[in-house]
Amino acid sequence: MPFTILFILDFPVWTVQLFESALKTRDVLVQLGGRVVARSERLRAEGVARGWSIERARARFPEAQVRLHPGPRIRLAWDLALAWIHTLTPWMESGLHANFVHRPGDASTRRDVEALAEEGIAVLNLGKGVDASRVAHRLRARIGIAGDRASAWLAAMSAGPTSVLDVCGEEESFRRGLPIHWLATLGIGIDTLERLAWLGFHTVGQIARMTPLQLQAQFSEGRALSALLHERDTRTVQPFVLPPSIRAEYEAPEPMLEPAEWEPVLHHLSTVVVKRLSGEQPPPQASFKLPLPPHNPIRATAICELQQQAQMVTVGMTGNRQVKTSRRISHAPTSEFQKIWPLAQLAARDASATIHHGIDHISVTLEGLVRPTAHQELLWDEKRASLERAVAEVERRQPGTSLRVVGFDADAYLPEEAFQLVPVTVVQRTRNRP
């Protein structure tokens, strides 16, 4: 089965254009710390390089749109891309989670995981009925297809924008004329490539004439070169598990024509997903009563892996054979209904704007689920959770195990006379006396 490598160059630009659709046809510069970290296709072709100062890039291309690095949105955008690919094939390894180009153990040639997160890379096993060109155009990606992983990766790097390069059965001839600088994308160092050029090797095919022993004797990265040139990495592509999400949906028996009809439904679906997010688990299927006609009950299904906070709210609506989806992203992960509900309202207004003949299906999905990081200083923050409430909760779960210092005497001669430890329940009863 051939391997398919999908590569989205300058993935931060792709992320910005995903969440700002008006920028899909514009030149975009993504900057971080005043430096260019990603640029759109035309700017890349015009010579704009990563590391340029943003002032230099804007001086050459004043019409380019400048955006800050999307940060956590990169992961959300990648999850959305993987979710769409998952509808085509479950056999997929994400560059965010797997070192898929090299064999395990080749530490000298491993690519940095964070760099992969910036690029949007995945190895796929597409079936015969899947059109790779459709995937490339939908995701604006480069795709390479070959009989082994390394050749597929080199083919993807050699492919043009939104195009597919299939070298199945022609791997040897493809590598024979490939310049050696493409090996840098597989983790081979610049020093090794320079030495190869000094020795007169200018194509991958010329290096392949050397035996594995010769490569290991001549170059510090000889083992990696030998693995790439003489060993076919044909490890089976592992199935991909979609990231957890929480979803509640409602199928209306009759189209809902006015916002006054579907807004209560949206409110209740948002309540369902937030309750599931905070740990309350309603029945998988249940009928809910709303201020709607009696013949129009809600049956919602929430499927998720229990998490704590969400960062993206997606609302989907269907009506008159139209399927519309809109999403909103929170500034920070949250589990509060007061923050999730306004995002759901905004997304629903966008999704319903072009549906003119009634809505018969609504869904609310929470994505980008994370567990909050514990911070000890929050125990003393009255706005969040006071120390008193935290200690009371510990005492409720494990009675008699919480102790408190009382009777502190700074002038005590012996350490054991300076304080006394008593159970928290004794202190609380003393404070509650009139």
LUMVEXGU-384096 format. One record per residue (C-alpha): x, y, z; residue in one letter; residue number from 1. Coordinates in Angstrom, 3 decimals. Last residue first. Example, Ala and Ser with C-alpha at 12.3 -4.5 7.8 and 13.67 -1.06 7.14 Angstrom:
+----------+----------+----------+----+-----+
!       c1 !       c2 !       c3 ! aa !   i !
+----------+----------+----------+----+-----+
!   13.670 !   -1.060 !    7.140 !  S !   2 !
!   12.300 !   -4.500 !    7.800 !  A !   1 !
+----------+----------+----------+----+-----+
***
This chain:
+----------+----------+----------+----+-----+
!       c1 !       c2 !       c3 ! aa !   i !
+----------+----------+----------+----+-----+
!  -21.993 !   33.012 !   69.567 !  P ! 434 !
!  -19.908 !   29.929 !   68.813 !  R ! 433 !
!  -19.149 !   29.449 !   65.098 !  N ! 432 !
!  -15.476 !   30.248 !   65.483 !  R ! 431 !
!  -14.978 !   27.504 !   68.052 !  T ! 430 !
!  -16.795 !   24.952 !   65.878 !  R ! 429 !
!  -14.551 !   25.865 !   62.932 !  Q ! 428 !
!  -11.390 !   25.526 !   64.973 !  V ! 427 !
!  -12.449 !   22.094 !   66.251 !  V ! 426 !
!  -13.327 !   20.936 !   62.686 !  T ! 425 !
!   -9.865 !   21.953 !   61.471 !  V ! 424 !
!   -8.245 !   19.444 !   63.759 !  P ! 423 !
!   -5.731 !   20.886 !   66.274 !  V ! 422 !
!   -1.994 !   21.459 !   65.999 !  L ! 421 !
!   -0.409 !   23.564 !   68.771 !  Q ! 420 !
!    2.257 !   26.189 !   68.474 !  F ! 419 !
!    5.367 !   27.642 !   70.038 !  A ! 418 !
!    5.562 !   25.156 !   72.920 !  E ! 417 !
!    6.916 !   22.353 !   70.716 !  E ! 416 !
!    9.722 !   24.634 !   69.562 !  P ! 415 !
!   10.939 !   25.235 !   73.150 !  L ! 414 !
!   11.558 !   28.674 !   74.627 !  Y ! 413 !
!    8.352 !   30.276 !   73.328 !  A ! 412 !
!    8.632 !   33.959 !   72.418 !  D ! 411 !
!    6.848 !   33.719 !   69.022 !  A ! 410 !
!    3.843 !   31.997 !   70.593 !  D ! 409 !
!    1.329 !   30.549 !   68.120 !  F ! 408 !
!   -1.805 !   29.299 !   69.838 !  G ! 407 !
!   -3.244 !   27.610 !   66.744 !  V ! 406 !
!   -1.807 !   25.720 !   63.767 !  V ! 405 !
!   -4.407 !   23.793 !   61.726 !  R ! 404 !
!   -4.860 !   20.126 !   60.996 !  L ! 403 !
!   -6.729 !   18.354 !   58.206 !  S ! 402 !
!   -6.996 !   14.553 !   58.449 !  T ! 401 !
!  -10.064 !   14.382 !   60.690 !  G ! 400 !
!  -12.601 !   13.887 !   57.913 !  P ! 399 !
!  -11.221 !   12.974 !   54.456 !  Q ! 398 !
!  -13.692 !   14.117 !   51.765 !  R ! 397 !
!  -15.412 !   16.791 !   53.813 !  R ! 396 !
!  -12.121 !   17.841 !   55.379 !  E ! 395 !
!  -10.569 !   18.334 !   51.944 !  V ! 394 !
!  -13.590 !   20.422 !   50.851 !  E ! 393 !
!  -13.383 !   22.533 !   54.006 !  A ! 392 !
!   -9.684 !   23.134 !   53.351 !  V ! 391 !
!  -10.426 !   24.431 !   49.844 !  A ! 390 !
!  -13.322 !   26.565 !   51.056 !  R ! 389 !
!  -11.164 !   28.218 !   53.711 !  E ! 388 !
!   -8.253 !   28.707 !   51.344 !  L ! 387 !
!  -10.451 !   30.743 !   49.034 !  S ! 386 !
!  -11.314 !   29.700 !   45.500 !  A ! 385 !
!  -11.544 !   32.091 !   42.587 !  R ! 384 !
!  -12.057 !   35.742 !   43.483 !  K ! 383 !
!  -10.744 !   35.238 !   47.020 !  E ! 382 !
!   -7.368 !   34.154 !   45.707 !  D ! 381 !
!   -5.464 !   32.415 !   48.494 !  W ! 380 !
!   -5.964 !   28.884 !   47.146 !  L ! 379 !
!   -5.262 !   30.225 !   43.656 !  L ! 378 !
!   -1.588 !   30.478 !   44.637 !  E ! 377 !
!   -1.308 !   26.700 !   44.382 !  Q ! 376 !
!   -1.814 !   26.727 !   40.621 !  H ! 375 !
!   -3.195 !   23.596 !   38.957 !  A ! 374 !
!   -3.148 !   23.563 !   35.164 !  T ! 373 !
!   -6.586 !   23.210 !   33.629 !  P ! 372 !
!   -7.414 !   20.023 !   31.707 !  R ! 371 !
!   -7.857 !   20.637 !   28.021 !  V ! 370 !
!  -10.598 !   20.364 !   25.411 !  L ! 369 !
!   -9.999 !   22.080 !   22.082 !  G ! 368 !
!  -13.540 !   21.365 !   21.032 !  E ! 367 !
!  -17.042 !   21.996 !   22.353 !  L ! 366 !
!  -19.779 !   21.072 !   19.888 !  T ! 365 !
!  -23.298 !   22.474 !   19.572 !  V ! 364 !
!  -25.663 !   20.912 !   17.030 !  S ! 363 !
!  -28.854 !   22.176 !   15.402 !  I ! 362 !
!  -31.108 !   20.402 !   12.879 !  H ! 361 !
!  -34.360 !   21.415 !   11.151 !  D ! 360 !
!  -33.703 !   25.068 !   10.458 !  I ! 359 !
!  -36.146 !   27.020 !    8.317 !  G ! 358 !
!  -36.292 !   28.210 !    4.725 !  H ! 357 !
!  -33.775 !   31.047 !    4.670 !  H ! 356 !
!  -30.482 !   29.476 !    5.761 !  I ! 355 !
!  -27.779 !   32.012 !    4.861 !  T ! 354 !
!  -27.562 !   33.859 !    8.191 !  A ! 353 !
!  -28.173 !   30.741 !   10.304 !  S ! 352 !
!  -24.497 !   29.743 !   10.634 !  A ! 351 !
!  -23.339 !   33.287 !   11.383 !  D ! 350 !
!  -26.032 !   33.853 !   14.002 !  R ! 349 !
!  -25.315 !   30.450 !   15.540 !  A ! 348 !
!  -21.599 !   31.226 !   15.913 !  A ! 347 !
!  -22.351 !   34.481 !   17.697 !  L ! 346 !
!  -24.845 !   32.813 !   20.037 !  Q ! 345 !
!  -22.476 !   29.907 !   20.794 !  A ! 344 !
!  -19.709 !   32.342 !   21.698 !  L ! 343 !
!  -22.112 !   34.245 !   23.981 !  P ! 342 !
!  -23.036 !   30.936 !   25.718 !  W ! 341 !
!  -19.455 !   29.764 !   26.308 !  I ! 340 !
!  -18.400 !   32.669 !   28.518 !  K ! 339 !
!  -21.391 !   32.766 !   30.901 !  Q ! 338 !
!  -21.509 !   28.955 !   30.806 !  F ! 337 !
!  -18.108 !   28.751 !   32.450 !  E ! 336 !
!  -15.788 !   25.873 !   31.496 !  S ! 335 !
!  -13.038 !   27.972 !   29.974 !  T ! 334 !
!   -9.893 !   27.724 !   27.882 !  P ! 333 !
!   -8.541 !   31.204 !   27.093 !  A ! 332 !
!   -9.356 !   33.857 !   24.501 !  H ! 331 !
!  -12.349 !   31.779 !   23.459 !  S ! 330 !
!  -12.668 !   30.654 !   19.865 !  I ! 329 !
!  -15.830 !   30.847 !   17.777 !  R ! 328 !
!  -17.074 !   28.415 !   15.180 !  R ! 327 !
!  -19.551 !   28.359 !   12.323 !  S ! 326 !
!  -21.023 !   25.478 !   10.370 !  T ! 325 !
!  -23.669 !   25.484 !    7.679 !  K ! 324 !
!  -25.279 !   22.476 !    6.035 !  V ! 323 !
!  -27.915 !   23.319 !    3.422 !  Q ! 322 !
!  -30.416 !   20.659 !    2.390 !  R ! 321 !
!  -33.337 !   23.017 !    3.165 !  N ! 320 !
!  -31.998 !   23.511 !    6.674 !  G ! 319 !
!  -29.039 !   22.274 !    8.651 !  T ! 318 !
!  -27.215 !   24.087 !   11.426 !  M ! 317 !
!  -23.832 !   23.498 !   13.046 !  G ! 316 !
!  -22.458 !   25.445 !   15.986 !  V ! 315 !
!  -18.795 !   25.092 !   16.988 !  T ! 314 !
!  -17.409 !   26.388 !   20.285 !  V ! 313 !
!  -13.638 !   26.446 !   20.765 !  M ! 312 !
!  -11.468 !   26.668 !   23.892 !  Q ! 311 !
!  -12.901 !   24.057 !   26.213 !  A ! 310 !
!  -12.201 !   23.281 !   29.875 !  Q ! 309 !
!  -12.429 !   20.284 !   32.208 !  Q ! 308 !
!  -12.418 !   17.019 !   30.314 !  Q ! 307 !
!  -14.604 !   13.917 !   30.238 !  L ! 306 !
!  -14.282 !   12.051 !   26.955 !  E ! 305 !
!  -17.296 !   12.983 !   24.943 !  C ! 304 !
!  -20.656 !   12.075 !   23.448 !  I ! 303 !
!  -23.660 !   14.229 !   24.262 !  A ! 302 !
!  -26.938 !   13.266 !   22.633 !  T ! 301 !
!  -29.931 !   15.553 !   22.665 !  A ! 300 !
!  -33.601 !   14.721 !   22.226 !  R ! 299 !
!  -35.662 !   17.852 !   22.394 !  I ! 298 !
!  -39.460 !   17.818 !   22.487 !  P ! 297 !
!  -41.618 !   19.472 !   19.769 !  N ! 296 !
!  -45.178 !   18.152 !   20.127 !  H ! 295 !
!  -45.597 !   20.080 !   23.387 !  P ! 294 !
!  -44.918 !   23.430 !   21.631 !  P ! 293 !
!  -41.774 !   25.113 !   22.934 !  L ! 292 !
!  -40.960 !   26.651 !   26.310 !  P ! 291 !
!  -38.528 !   23.759 !   26.911 !  L ! 290 !
!  -38.837 !   20.265 !   28.338 !  K ! 289 !
!  -35.952 !   17.905 !   27.728 !  F ! 288 !
!  -36.014 !   14.344 !   26.494 !  S ! 287 !
!  -32.971 !   12.243 !   27.296 !  A ! 286 !
!  -30.237 !   10.324 !   25.580 !  Q ! 285 !
!  -26.739 !    9.867 !   26.961 !  P ! 284 !
!  -28.072 !   10.589 !   30.472 !  P ! 283 !
!  -26.619 !   13.742 !   32.018 !  P ! 282 !
!  -23.047 !   13.659 !   33.243 !  Q ! 281 !
!  -22.062 !   16.563 !   35.485 !  E ! 280 !
!  -18.298 !   16.886 !   35.329 !  G ! 279 !
!  -17.887 !   20.517 !   34.331 !  S ! 278 !
!  -17.726 !   19.698 !   30.618 !  L ! 277 !
!  -20.872 !   17.581 !   30.735 !  R ! 276 !
!  -22.705 !   20.478 !   32.335 !  K ! 275 !
!  -21.294 !   22.825 !   29.690 !  V ! 274 !
!  -22.424 !   20.502 !   26.889 !  V ! 273 !
!  -25.981 !   20.300 !   28.206 !  V ! 272 !
!  -26.308 !   24.028 !   28.905 !  T ! 271 !
!  -25.181 !   24.845 !   25.366 !  S ! 270 !
!  -27.823 !   22.456 !   24.031 !  L ! 269 !
!  -30.391 !   24.227 !   26.197 !  H ! 268 !
!  -29.491 !   27.672 !   24.939 !  H ! 267 !
!  -29.460 !   26.508 !   21.325 !  L ! 266 !
!  -32.933 !   25.030 !   21.744 !  V ! 265 !
!  -34.154 !   28.261 !   23.328 !  P ! 264 !
!  -32.650 !   30.140 !   20.322 !  E ! 263 !
!  -34.355 !   27.861 !   17.745 !  W ! 262 !
!  -37.928 !   29.138 !   17.913 !  E ! 261 !
!  -37.360 !   32.814 !   18.709 !  A ! 260 !
!  -34.770 !   32.807 !   15.925 !  P ! 259 !
!  -37.636 !   32.241 !   13.457 !  E ! 258 !
!  -38.324 !   29.556 !   10.867 !  L ! 257 !
!  -37.862 !   26.331 !   12.816 !  M ! 256 !
!  -38.377 !   23.482 !   10.357 !  P ! 255 !
!  -40.608 !   20.684 !   11.675 !  E ! 254 !
!  -39.709 !   17.484 !   13.559 !  P ! 253 !
!  -36.569 !   19.191 !   14.860 !  A ! 252 !
!  -33.392 !   17.132 !   15.261 !  E ! 251 !
!  -31.317 !   18.366 !   18.194 !  Y ! 250 !
!  -27.615 !   17.965 !   18.856 !  E ! 249 !
!  -25.153 !   17.868 !   21.727 !  A ! 248 !
!  -21.437 !   17.401 !   21.226 !  R ! 247 !
!  -18.447 !   17.261 !   23.553 !  I ! 246 !
!  -15.016 !   16.703 !   22.041 !  S ! 245 !
!  -12.054 !   14.402 !   22.437 !  P ! 244 !
!   -9.280 !   14.436 !   19.841 !  P ! 243 !
!   -9.799 !   11.986 !   16.974 !  L ! 242 !
!   -7.972 !    8.681 !   17.213 !  V ! 241 !
!   -5.727 !    7.902 !   14.257 !  F ! 240 !
!   -5.078 !    4.405 !   12.997 !  P ! 239 !
!   -1.399 !    3.469 !   12.571 !  Q ! 238 !
!    0.372 !    3.587 !    9.230 !  V ! 237 !
!    2.320 !    0.367 !    8.747 !  T ! 236 !
!    6.090 !    0.747 !    8.773 !  R ! 235 !
!    7.503 !    0.738 !    5.272 !  T ! 234 !
!   10.825 !    2.485 !    5.803 !  D ! 233 !
!   12.860 !    1.243 !    2.873 !  R ! 232 !
!   16.481 !    0.924 !    3.917 !  E ! 231 !
!   19.351 !    1.874 !    1.585 !  H ! 230 !
!   19.057 !    5.627 !    1.083 !  L ! 229 !
!   17.294 !    6.897 !    4.206 !  L ! 228 !
!   18.752 !    4.363 !    6.651 !  A ! 227 !
!   22.249 !    4.775 !    5.180 !  S ! 226 !
!   22.008 !    8.552 !    5.451 !  L ! 225 !
!   20.949 !    8.265 !    9.090 !  A ! 224 !
!   23.816 !    5.887 !    9.866 !  R ! 223 !
!   26.257 !    8.142 !    8.034 !  G ! 222 !
!   25.397 !   11.139 !   10.141 !  E ! 221 !
!   28.989 !   11.545 !   11.370 !  S ! 220 !
!   30.112 !   10.977 !    7.792 !  F ! 219 !
!   32.875 !    9.007 !    6.087 !  Q ! 218 !
!   32.868 !    5.672 !    7.938 !  A ! 217 !
!   29.090 !    5.449 !    8.275 !  Q ! 216 !
!   28.599 !    6.244 !    4.601 !  L ! 215 !
!   31.242 !    3.750 !    3.509 !  Q ! 214 !
!   29.721 !    0.994 !    5.632 !  L ! 213 !
!   26.231 !    1.702 !    4.234 !  P ! 212 !
!   27.579 !    1.393 !    0.678 !  T ! 211 !
!   28.008 !    4.447 !   -1.536 !  M ! 210 !
!   26.059 !    4.509 !   -4.802 !  R ! 209 !
!   23.122 !    6.096 !   -2.951 !  A ! 208 !
!   25.103 !    9.322 !   -2.642 !  I ! 207 !
!   25.038 !    9.804 !   -6.426 !  Q ! 206 !
!   21.276 !    9.170 !   -6.549 !  G ! 205 !
!   20.661 !   11.824 !   -3.901 !  V ! 204 !
!   22.178 !   14.426 !   -6.184 !  T ! 203 !
!   25.153 !   16.811 !   -5.872 !  H ! 202 !
!   27.948 !   14.590 !   -4.564 !  F ! 201 !
!   31.326 !   16.047 !   -5.573 !  G ! 200 !
!   33.245 !   15.555 !   -2.336 !  L ! 199 !
!   32.814 !   19.223 !   -1.437 !  W ! 198 !
!   29.064 !   18.857 !   -1.969 !  A ! 197 !
!   28.912 !   15.911 !    0.452 !  L ! 196 !
!   30.856 !   17.962 !    2.975 !  R ! 195 !
!   28.344 !   20.784 !    2.725 !  E ! 194 !
!   25.435 !   18.373 !    3.179 !  L ! 193 !
!   27.027 !   16.879 !    6.295 !  T ! 192 !
!   27.638 !   20.321 !    7.810 !  D ! 191 !
!   24.052 !   21.379 !    7.010 !  I ! 190 !
!   22.613 !   18.508 !    9.047 !  G ! 189 !
!   20.364 !   15.740 !    7.748 !  I ! 188 !
!   16.946 !   15.986 !    9.383 !  G ! 187 !
!   14.678 !   14.821 !    6.562 !  L ! 186 !
!   14.108 !   18.377 !    5.292 !  T ! 185 !
!   17.893 !   18.715 !    5.019 !  A ! 184 !
!   17.850 !   15.814 !    2.569 !  L ! 183 !
!   16.227 !   18.188 !    0.046 !  W ! 182 !
!   19.618 !   19.923 !   -0.274 !  H ! 181 !
!   20.929 !   16.785 !   -1.995 !  I ! 180 !
!   19.319 !   17.642 !   -5.319 !  P ! 179 !
!   16.944 !   14.919 !   -6.668 !  L ! 178 !
!   18.053 !   13.383 !   -9.994 !  G ! 177 !
!   18.503 !    9.796 !   -8.833 !  R ! 176 !
!   15.828 !   10.064 !   -6.175 !  R ! 175 !
!   13.009 !   10.035 !   -8.701 !  F ! 174 !
!   14.646 !    7.274 !  -10.736 !  S ! 173 !
!   14.868 !    5.083 !   -7.640 !  E ! 172 !
!   11.360 !    5.856 !   -6.405 !  E ! 171 !
!    9.675 !    5.100 !   -9.719 !  E ! 170 !
!    7.252 !    2.380 !   -8.630 !  G ! 169 !
!    5.108 !    4.952 !   -6.809 !  C ! 168 !
!    6.387 !    8.435 !   -7.664 !  V ! 167 !
!    3.103 !   10.371 !   -7.293 !  D ! 166 !
!    3.499 !   14.148 !   -6.933 !  L ! 165 !
!    0.276 !   15.909 !   -5.896 !  V ! 164 !
!   -0.439 !   19.649 !   -6.085 !  S ! 163 !
!   -1.785 !   22.430 !   -3.858 !  T ! 162 !
!    1.553 !   24.298 !   -4.077 !  P ! 161 !
!    4.210 !   22.431 !   -6.066 !  G ! 160 !
!    5.548 !   19.006 !   -5.212 !  A ! 159 !
!    9.218 !   18.568 !   -4.313 !  S ! 158 !
!    8.563 !   18.586 !   -0.558 !  M ! 157 !
!    5.762 !   16.044 !   -0.995 !  A ! 156 !
!    7.996 !   13.845 !   -3.178 !  A ! 155 !
!   10.769 !   13.958 !   -0.570 !  L ! 154 !
!    8.248 !   12.878 !    2.079 !  W ! 153 !
!    6.898 !   10.063 !   -0.079 !  A ! 152 !
!   10.466 !    8.854 !   -0.721 !  S ! 151 !
!   11.149 !    8.815 !    3.033 !  A ! 150 !
!    7.923 !    7.003 !    3.838 !  R ! 149 !
!    8.164 !    4.149 !    1.387 !  D ! 148 !
!    6.184 !    3.112 !   -1.717 !  G ! 147 !
!    5.522 !    6.676 !   -2.817 !  A ! 146 !
!    2.911 !    9.464 !   -2.776 !  I ! 145 !
!    3.708 !   13.115 !   -2.108 !  G ! 144 !
!    1.120 !   15.763 !   -1.263 !  I ! 143 !
!    1.469 !   19.529 !   -0.977 !  R ! 142 !
!   -1.388 !   21.262 !    0.817 !  A ! 141 !
!   -4.089 !   23.838 !    0.164 !  R ! 140 !
!   -6.378 !   21.823 !    2.453 !  L ! 139 !
!   -9.225 !   21.387 !   -0.046 !  R ! 138 !
!   -6.910 !   21.517 !   -3.069 !  H ! 137 !
!   -4.539 !   18.849 !   -1.767 !  A ! 136 !
!   -7.368 !   16.618 !   -0.537 !  V ! 135 !
!   -9.125 !   16.813 !   -3.909 !  R ! 134 !
!   -5.857 !   15.983 !   -5.676 !  S ! 133 !
!   -5.484 !   12.896 !   -3.463 !  A ! 132 !
!   -8.746 !   11.476 !   -4.808 !  D ! 131 !
!   -9.948 !    8.760 !   -2.451 !  V ! 130 !
!  -11.400 !    5.595 !   -3.998 !  G ! 129 !
!   -8.140 !    3.659 !   -3.898 !  K ! 128 !
!   -7.776 !    4.147 !   -0.168 !  G ! 127 !
!   -5.522 !    6.737 !    1.387 !  L ! 126 !
!   -2.921 !    5.624 !    3.907 !  N ! 125 !
!   -1.802 !    8.879 !    5.408 !  L ! 124 !
!    1.315 !   10.502 !    6.834 !  V ! 123 !
!    0.723 !   13.918 !    8.361 !  A ! 122 !
!    2.486 !   17.279 !    8.454 !  I ! 121 !
!    1.174 !   20.692 !    9.488 !  G ! 120 !
!    4.246 !   22.924 !    9.540 !  E ! 119 !
!    4.381 !   24.748 !   12.861 !  E ! 118 !
!    3.431 !   21.651 !   14.871 !  A ! 117 !
!    6.239 !   19.832 !   13.107 !  L ! 116 !
!    8.659 !   22.451 !   14.399 !  A ! 115 !
!    7.320 !   21.859 !   17.920 !  E ! 114 !
!    7.966 !   18.147 !   17.568 !  V ! 113 !
!   11.584 !   18.688 !   16.579 !  D ! 112 !
!   12.662 !   16.392 !   13.802 !  R ! 111 !
!   14.549 !   13.239 !   14.655 !  R ! 110 !
!   17.720 !   12.590 !   12.703 !  T ! 109 !
!   20.290 !   12.168 !   15.473 !  S ! 108 !
!   17.818 !   10.265 !   17.637 !  A ! 107 !
!   17.604 !    7.429 !   15.157 !  D ! 106 !
!   16.052 !    5.077 !   17.705 !  G ! 105 !
!   12.625 !    4.780 !   16.110 !  P ! 104 !
!   12.883 !    4.769 !   12.289 !  R ! 103 !
!   12.620 !    8.093 !   10.558 !  H ! 102 !
!    9.884 !   10.058 !    8.796 !  V ! 101 !
!    6.981 !    9.339 !   11.163 !  F ! 100 !
!    8.176 !   10.957 !   14.350 !  N !  99 !
!    4.667 !   10.961 !   15.732 !  A !  98 !
!    2.365 !   13.249 !   17.724 !  H !  97 !
!    2.201 !   16.642 !   16.020 !  L !  96 !
!    3.198 !   15.129 !   12.690 !  G !  95 !
!   -0.086 !   13.258 !   12.738 !  S !  94 !
!   -0.328 !    9.633 !   11.786 !  E !  93 !
!   -3.293 !    8.576 !    9.670 !  M !  92 !
!   -5.214 !    5.456 !    8.827 !  W !  91 !
!   -8.805 !    6.469 !    9.628 !  P !  90 !
!   -9.416 !    7.519 !    6.010 !  T !  89 !
!  -11.719 !    9.974 !    4.249 !  L !  88 !
!  -13.735 !   11.296 !    7.199 !  T !  87 !
!  -10.482 !   11.311 !    9.178 !  H !  86 !
!   -9.110 !   13.886 !    6.730 !  I !  85 !
!  -11.802 !   16.320 !    7.904 !  W !  84 !
!  -11.032 !   15.679 !   11.569 !  A !  83 !
!   -7.314 !   16.027 !   10.850 !  L !  82 !
!   -7.851 !   19.494 !    9.402 !  A !  81 !
!   -9.973 !   20.524 !   12.385 !  L !  80 !
!   -7.350 !   19.207 !   14.799 !  D !  79 !
!   -4.689 !   21.177 !   12.937 !  W !  78 !
!   -6.739 !   24.360 !   13.271 !  A !  77 !
!   -7.165 !   23.804 !   17.014 !  L !  76 !
!   -3.447 !   23.157 !   17.445 !  R !  75 !
!   -2.563 !   26.313 !   15.548 !  I !  74 !
!   -5.142 !   28.265 !   17.545 !  R !  73 !
!   -2.935 !   27.828 !   20.607 !  P !  72 !
!   -0.513 !   30.477 !   19.287 !  G !  71 !
!   -1.948 !   32.390 !   16.319 !  P !  70 !
!    1.322 !   34.272 !   15.667 !  H !  69 !
!    0.371 !   37.908 !   15.245 !  L !  68 !
!   -1.053 !   39.054 !   11.944 !  R !  67 !
!    0.251 !   41.275 !    9.163 !  V !  66 !
!   -1.718 !   41.742 !    5.929 !  Q !  65 !
!    0.473 !   42.400 !    2.894 !  A !  64 !
!   -0.210 !   45.577 !    0.894 !  E !  63 !
!    3.050 !   47.199 !    2.012 !  P !  62 !
!    5.116 !   44.447 !    0.376 !  F !  61 !
!    8.772 !   45.490 !    0.263 !  R !  60 !
!    8.608 !   47.877 !    3.222 !  A !  59 !
!    6.272 !   45.462 !    4.996 !  R !  58 !
!    8.885 !   42.696 !    4.857 !  A !  57 !
!   11.670 !   44.951 !    6.141 !  R !  56 !
!    9.489 !   46.285 !    8.971 !  E !  55 !
!    8.512 !   42.722 !    9.981 !  I !  54 !
!   12.159 !   41.891 !   10.497 !  S !  53 !
!   13.154 !   38.901 !    8.434 !  W !  52 !
!   13.564 !   35.654 !   10.367 !  G !  51 !
!   11.616 !   33.509 !    7.938 !  R !  50 !
!   12.277 !   34.550 !    4.379 !  A !  49 !
!   10.481 !   36.805 !    1.908 !  V !  48 !
!   11.905 !   35.879 !   -1.496 !  G !  47 !
!    9.123 !   36.658 !   -3.943 !  E !  46 !
!    8.091 !   32.981 !   -3.968 !  A !  45 !
!    7.565 !   33.108 !   -0.208 !  R !  44 !
!    5.494 !   36.266 !   -0.578 !  L !  43 !
!    3.368 !   34.519 !   -3.196 !  R !  42 !
!    2.762 !   31.452 !   -1.037 !  E !  41 !
!    1.869 !   33.146 !    2.248 !  S !  40 !
!    4.365 !   33.953 !    4.963 !  R !  39 !
!    5.449 !   32.438 !    8.260 !  A !  38 !
!    7.747 !   33.313 !   11.195 !  V !  37 !
!    8.500 !   36.924 !   10.226 !  V !  36 !
!   10.180 !   38.721 !   13.105 !  R !  35 !
!    8.891 !   41.508 !   15.383 !  G !  34 !
!    8.588 !   39.184 !   18.365 !  G !  33 !
!    6.312 !   36.877 !   16.442 !  L !  32 !
!    5.062 !   37.702 !   12.973 !  Q !  31 !
!    2.702 !   36.099 !   10.503 !  V !  30 !
!    2.688 !   37.755 !    7.076 !  L !  29 !
!   -0.320 !   37.348 !    4.799 !  V !  28 !
!   -0.875 !   38.087 !    1.109 !  D !  27 !
!   -4.605 !   38.039 !    0.430 !  R !  26 !
!   -6.886 !   35.454 !   -1.210 !  T !  25 !
!   -7.625 !   33.478 !    1.960 !  K !  24 !
!   -7.593 !   36.651 !    4.083 !  L !  23 !
!  -11.374 !   37.213 !    4.111 !  A !  22 !
!  -11.781 !   33.743 !    5.641 !  S !  21 !
!  -10.291 !   34.852 !    8.927 !  E !  20 !
!  -10.262 !   31.690 !   11.090 !  F !  19 !
!   -8.889 !   29.477 !    8.336 !  L !  18 !
!   -6.671 !   32.211 !    6.904 !  Q !  17 !
!   -4.881 !   32.616 !   10.226 !  V !  16 !
!   -4.379 !   28.851 !   10.529 !  T !  15 !
!   -3.015 !   28.525 !    6.985 !  W !  14 !
!   -0.589 !   31.359 !    7.742 !  V !  13 !
!    0.535 !   29.518 !   10.902 !  P !  12 !
!    0.976 !   26.359 !    8.730 !  F !  11 !
!    3.816 !   27.792 !    6.686 !  D !  10 !
!    3.876 !   24.799 !    4.335 !  L !   9 !
!    1.050 !   22.297 !    4.644 !  I !   8 !
!    2.493 !   18.810 !    4.018 !  F !   7 !
!    0.560 !   15.616 !    3.405 !  L !   6 !
!    2.613 !   12.441 !    2.979 !  I !   5 !
!    0.872 !    9.523 !    1.281 !  T !   4 !
!    2.287 !    6.022 !    1.605 !  F !   3 !
!    1.582 !    3.354 !   -0.991 !  P !   2 !
!    0.000 !    0.000 !    0.000 !  M !   1 !
+----------+----------+----------+----+-----+
***
